Amino acid sequence: MRVNELNQYKIVYTEAAEEDIFSKAEYIEKAYHDSDLAFKWYTRLRTQIQKDLSFLI
């Protein structure tokens, strides 16, 4: 495989990983009394994980 060729992979979260991400979003919501901030953090983290792990050389 050439260096500039990428393989695309599907990211599947374990139940424990999903619960961990969700519990941190819940903490942000309770600590800052801001459900919008928690939702933004949650979606930004999921997007970044997808971006970082879906393409591997």
Secondary structure by P-SEA (a helix, b strand, c coil): ccccbbbbbbbbbcaaaaaaaaaaaaaaaaacccaaaaaaaaaaaaaaaaaaccccc
